[in-house]
């Protein structure tokens, strides 16, 4: 049976022994750099909005980004590869110490996406060299007027008569736009209409025709507005043209979107150590705060939700790494990590904040920044609503039309995830097929709250078959999103159970976690019942799907003991 601390990242005991030696060295070196820097400096840089120069110097010296973000096809060293498992591990570490550090890394990943998908050998070689030099990258997609509506881009490329273009226009909300050695910029030709006119090209933020306007946020993250004024784009700068440019944009987001879940986990882990330690040592009315039943319930719920976040995200890594042209299940699990795991992170922080109250505002704690930064992750790389709408495209096939797929093992091997840069056309989501979700639930049929949740999942299948939104309701996104939340819970539970089986997670902890998921399903069912356009059949179904979790006071007390053991388990040095 795993203890509570072993399920969470703890710098004091962290040893990523499941990775190869160089990966293990770099992960541990990153942890040690932050720990040596200390909490006071970490918080002061966050409060003063200092640029991350010293962190980027460290990363350059160690070759961190170059090792983790150069695919084998462009590698200059044996340890360089694109390995989603170790990328996820580094996301968690960066989130644990501060989202500003993660953000510089995340937008570098996005900026590299169009390059590594490109057939332009010169641009690929240039990117690999820039990584080796310690440079960061940027992804020039969104615009102030259009957001991420790439159909409407106003970055215009005018042919120069020599096989190249002159680019003019602005981009907005572009991370690393102040320092990127290469910015992947999306635009459209002035001489070609429609999708055939799209172009992805590489720009240099140091070029005189690249004009940095400002940082649009009040943060160490440099989220820039920049403008190109008659910027020369040579054939060597062109990464993609036509429909391929459009696909590269969406497929890059597919790769980058996944990183938000593990960053959220890291934030919650650091905050949890602080919150439990504070609550355990705070005396109120002559008793520790943790003596109160509602406090124990809130901290226990936060803990099991966090465990669920980790289980789901770890299992999703396996599907990413095992993906291919005939297995695109990752296209569901990816927006799930983005939407479900990050919103779970918000709930975890809120539950802990309700316990520690005013302590959560204090400037000397990590929690104060965690409470702010956790809000950003559900809103990056597409809003919750956008990703819920995407998830719904998979619902009928996932729930009702399973097919046989080879079993996907745990993927911690030192392999290059090359398929992520040859995903192909960004369409055909309705044709993606899944293995039977019931298998994961059948393996834990004797766990009371897994069985109770299974009743709700089976009820959702009945809903899809007998009371699914009709043609008119399909235009009511408000109602559809409520349905999407119910479906997301089933997928969330499925991958949690798969990972629990692979890791030998004890059933008592799983039972407590699924008690929370049963309550969540009931909450969303009641929400569906109250929607303006819900039919009588849908309203009746919704109330019938409400369930009470199986209560076991002794089980809950034992899980609380695990949570309480986190008190003093980690505190960052000054």
N, C-alpha and C positions, 0 to 999 in steps of 0.2 A: 504494500500500500504506500503510495507516494504521500509525503507530508506536504503541508500547505506551502512551505517556502520553496520546495523543489519544483513546484509547478509554476512558479513565477521567476522571472529574471532577477537575479541578485548579484550585483558586482562582487560581493565578498566571496562568493562561491562559484562564480561563472567559469565553466570550463567546457568550451564547445568541442569536446573530444570526438564527436561524431563527424567532424569535418577533417579534411586533409590538413597537413601541418601548416602550410602557408596561410590558409584561410583561418585556422585556429590562431595563428600568431597575429594576424591583422585584426581579428575581432577582439582579442585580448588586449592588443596594443591600443585600440580605440577606447576601450573601457578604461584602461590605465591612464590614458591622456586626460580624459575627463575627470577621473578621480584625483589625479595629481593637481589639476587645475582648481578643484574645490568648489564648494557650493556658493561661497560668497562671490567669487568671480563669475560663476555661471549666472547667478541671479542679477548681478550688477550689469553685466553685458546685455542681458535681456531688458532690463529697465532703461538702460541708456541707449538702446537701439544700435549698439556697436556693430559695424560690419564684421564678418566672420573671417577676417584675414588670417589670424593665427591658427584657426581650425583648418583653413584651406592650405596653409603652409604645412601643417602636420600631415594632412592627407596627401599632399604632393610628395613630401619627403618619404612617406611610407609606400607610395604608389598605390594607395587605397582605391581610388576611383578607377585607375587604369587596370588594376587587377580584377576588380569586380565587374566592370562595365565594358570591357573589351571582349567581344565574342571571339571564339576560337578562330573564326574565318579571317579575323583581322589581327590576331594576337602576335606579339613579338616575344612573348615569354610563355613558358609551359603552364604557369598557374593562371593565366588570363583566360577567362571564359565568362559567359553569361549564365549564371547558375541561380535560379530563382530561390532555391533554399537558402543560400548564404546571403543573397540580397535581402530576403525577408528577415534574417537574423540581424543584419546591420540596420534595417529600418527600425526594428524594436529597440536597439541600442540608442539610435539617434533620438527616437521618440522619448525614451527614458530620460535623456539629459536635456532635451529642448527641441521643439519643433523647428526652430530657426535652422539648426544644423541639418535636420532631415530635409528641409525645404530646398536648400542649396543642392543637395544630392538628388532629390526627387526631380527638380526641373532639369538637371543634367541628364537624367534618364530620359525624360521627355524629349529633350533636344537631340539626343542621340538616336531616338527611334527612327525618324525618317532617314537618317544617314545609314544605319545598319540595314535598313530595308532596301537601300538604293543599290543599283548596279554600277554606280559611278565609282570606279576603283580609286580615282584620284581623290575624291572627297572622303572616301572611307580611310584611305591612308593618312590624309590630313587630320581626320578626327582621331585616329589612333595615336598619332604623334602629339597632338594637343593634349590628349589624356595623359600620355607619358610625361608631358611637361607640367602636369598638375592643373591644367585649365578646367574651367567649368563650362557648361553648355546651357542653351536656352531654347525654348519652344515658342516660336512666334506665330501663334494661331489666332487667339481671340483679339477682338477689336472693341473699342469703346462703345461704338454705336450698335454693333451687332452681337457682342459677346462671342460665343463660340459657334455662331451661325455661319459656318464656312461657305454656305451657298451664296452669302451676300458680301463676301470679302471685298473691301475697297483698297487692298494693296494691289496696285496696278503695275503690270510689266509691259512696257512698250518696246517692240523689237528695235534693235539698234542697227539692223542691216548687216551685221557681221556674225550672225548666229547667236548673239546674246540679247540682253534686254537692259533697259533702264527701269529700275523699280522705284516707285514713289507711293507713299501712304504711311499709315501709322498702325502700330499694334499697342495693345493695352492689357495690363495685368500679366506681364511677362517676367517671370522670375529669372534672376541672374542677368537681366538685360543690361546691367551696369558693368559686367565684368566678363561676359561670355566670350571665349575664344572663337566659338562658332554658334550662330543662331540659325536654327532651321525655321525658315519663314514661308508661310503659305500665302499665295497670291493668285491672281488670274491675269491672263494676257488680254491686252486691249484689242487684239486683232482676231480673236477666236471666241465665239460664243459658246455657252453651255459648259458641261463637264470637261470637254476636250481642252478648254482653255486654262484649267488649273495648273499651277506650277508650285513645287516645293523647291526652294533654293537655299544655299548656305550663305550667310552674311557674317561679317566680322564687326563686332561692336566697337573696334578701335578705328574703323575706317572713317574718313572725314565726312562721308555722305550719310553716316549713321549718326543720328542726333538723339542723344538721351535727354528726355524731357524731365522726368522726375520719378521718385519712388511714390507710388500711389497709396501705400499703406504706411502707418506709423509703427514701424517695426524694424528689427535687424534684417528681416527678409527684404531683399531689394526686389520689389514687385513693380517692374518698370512700365512706364510709357516710353516708347521710342518712335522715331519717325525716320523713314528713308527718303532722301531727297535726291532723285536722279542717281540712285545707287547703281553702279555697274555690275551686272550679273553676267558672268562669262559662262560658256558651255561647261567649264570645269566646276562651276558652282551649282549647276542644276541637278537636283536629286531625283525628282519625279515630275512627270508631265501627265496631263489628262486625268482620266479616272484613277490612275495609279496614285496620283497625288492625294486625291480624296481618300482612297483606301489607306494610304500611309498615315494620314491624320487620325483616322478612327482606330487603326491597328496600333498606333503609338499610344493612344489613350488606353487601349486594352492592356498594354504592357504596364503603363505607368499607374493606372487606376488601382492595380492590385496592391501597391505599396502603402496605401492609406490605412489598411487594416492593421498591419503590424506596427505602424507608427502610433496608432491609437492605443494599441495594447501596451506599448512602452510607456506612454503617458500615464495610463491608468495604474500600471504597476508601481511606478515611483510615488504617485499620489497615494496609493493604498498603504504603502509602508508608513508614510507620514501620518495619514489619517488614523490608522489603527493604533500606532504608537501614541499619538496625542490623546485619543479617546480613552485608551487604557490607563493613562496616567493623569487624567483630568478628574478631580474629585468634585462632585456636585451633590449637595445635600447629604454629605458624609459618605457618599459611595462613589466608586469609579463610574464614569459615564457608561461604560460597557456593562454595568449591572442592570441597566434598564432594558426591558424586553424589546421595545421598539428599536432601540439602538442595535441590539444583537441581530434583530431581523434585517435591518437595513444594511448592516455591514456584511452579513452572511449573503444576502441577495447580491450585493456588489461583488463579493468574492466569487460566487458561483457563476455570475454573468461573465466575469473576467475569464474564468476558466473556460467557459463556453466559447468566448471569443478566440482564445488561443487554440482550442481543439479544432474549431471550424477553419481557422486560417491555416493551421499546419496541414490539415487534410487538403485544403484547396491547392496548396503548393504542389501536391502530388499530381493533381489533374492538370495543372499548368505544364508541369515538366513532362507529362506523358501525352500531351496533346499532339494531334496530327491532322491531316486532311480528313481522315475518317473518324476522328474522335474530337469533337469540338465542345465537349461538355463544359470546358472551362469558361465558355462564353456566358453561361448562367452563373457559375460560381464566382466569376470575377465581379459583376455588379453586386452580387450578394456580399462579398467582402467589403466593397465600397459603401454600400447602403446599410446593410444589417450590422456589420461589425462596428462601423464607426458610430452608428446611432446607439448601439449597445454601450459604447464607450461613454457617450454623453450620460446615459442612465447610471453607469457606474460612478462617474464623478458626482452626479447629482445626489445619489444615495449617500455617498461619503460626506458630501458638503452639508447635507441635512444634519449629519451627526456632529461634525466639527464646527459648524456654524461660522462665527466671526473669525475663527482661526484661519479659515480658508482665504481671508483677505490679506493676511499679514505678509509684508514685503520680504521677510526673511525665509519664507517657505517656498518650496517648489510648487505647492498646491495652487498658489495664487495664479501662476502662469498656466498650470495645467487646466484650471477651470476656464481660462480664456481660450487656450489653443485647442482644446478638445472640440470646441464648437466649429472650428474651421474645416475639419476633415470631412464631415458629411457634405460640405458645400463645395469642395474642390473636385475637379474632374467629373463634373456633372452633379446636379443637385440630387437629393434623395428622391424627389418626384421623377426626375428623368430616369434614374436607375430602377425605380420601382416599375415604371412603364416598360422598361426594357425587360425586366424579369418576367413580366406578364406574358411576353411573347413565347416563353418556354413552358407555360403552366400546363396546358393540355397534354402535350407530349410527355412531360415529366411525370405527371400524376397518373395518366391513363394509358399511355402507349409505350411501355418499356420494351427494350430489346436487349439481346445478349451483348455484353461488352467484356473483353478480357479484364480480369481483376487488375486494379491499379495498386501497385505496392507503395510502401513508403519510399520517397525519392530523396535521399540524402547523399546520393552518389555524386562524384566530382565529374559531372557531365555538362556539356554545353547545350543550352536550350535553344537550339537553332531555329526550331519551327516558329518561335515567336516573331521572327523577322521575315517569315515567308507565309504569313497567315492567309494571303490571297484576298479576294474580293470581300469587302465588309458587308455581306448580305446573306440571305438564306437562313436567318435565325430560326424560322419556323420549321425548318427541316432537321434541326439538330435533335438527336435521339439520345435517350438516357437508359441506364440500367435501372432495375426495379428498386425503388426507394424503400419498399417494404422489407427487403432483406435485412437492412441495418436495424430496423425496429424489431424484426422477428428474433434477432439474436439477444435482445434484452426484454423479451416479452414478460419475464417474471419480475421485472423492476416496476413497482406499482405506478409511479408517475410516468414512466415511459409508456406503459400500457394505457394509462389515462389519456396521454397526449395522442397515442395512436388512434384512439376513438375519434378525436377531433380531426386528425389527418384523414381518416377514412370518411368522415362526414364531409370534408372539403371535396373529396372526389365525387361524392353524391351531389354536392352543390354544382360542380362543373358539369355533371351529366344532366341534371334536372332543373337547375335554377340559375344557370350562368347568365350574365348580362346579355340581352338581346341586341339587335342592330341599333336601336335608338339609344339604349343605355351605354353602348360601346363608345358613344361620344361624350359620356359623362365621366370625365377623368377623376372627379372627386370620388365617385363610387368605385371606380376601377382600382384606385389606389388603396382603398380599404380592403378589397379582395386581394390585392398584391401583398399586403402585409400578412394576411393569413397564409398565403402560399409561401412567402419568404420564411415564415416560422417552420414550415414543414421541411424545407431544404436545409435550413439552419440545424434543425434537429437531426436530420439524416447524416450530415457530415460530422457532427459532434459524435454521434454513435459509431460511425465508421472509425474515427480516430481513437475513440475510447477503446474499441476492440483491438486496434493495432498497438496501443500503448499499455493496455492492461489497467486502465483507470478503474478504480474500485467503484462498485455499483452504488454504494451509499452516497457518494458525492454526486454521481450521475442522477440518482433519485431526487436529491435536493435541487439540482439544476433543472430537472424537468418539471418539478413543482412550479418553478418560476415560469417556464414556458407554457404550462397549462393555463396559468393566470393570464399570461400575455395573449394567448389565443382567445380566451374568453373576453378580454378587454376589446380586442379588435372585432370580435363577432358582435358585441354590443354596439360598437361604433358603426358597423355595417347596418345593423338594425335601424339606427337613427338617421341614415342618409335619406335625403329628400326623395330621391327617385327609386328607393328600394321597393320592390314589389311585395305583395302580401306573402308570396311563397318565400321570397328572400328573407323577409322579416321573421317568418316562422322558423326557417332554417337557422337563422342566426341565433335565436334564443335557444333552440334545441342543441346547438353546438357548445353552449356554455357548460363548463365543467368546474367542479371544485377539486383542487389537488388533493392527493392522499396525504393526510397530515400524520406525521410521526414525530412527536416531541423529542423522543430519545435520539432519533437520527439527527434532527436539527441541532440538538445540543452538542452532539459529537462533531458536527461540521463547524459549529461555532468555536469549539476548542481549537480547530485548525486555524480559523481566522484570528483568534486571540493570540496564537503563537507567532503571528507576524509582528507583534509589538516588539520593537527593538531589534528585529532581524536585520534591518539595514538602515543606516542613516549616512548620508553623504558627508564627508569630512569638510571642514571649513578651509 
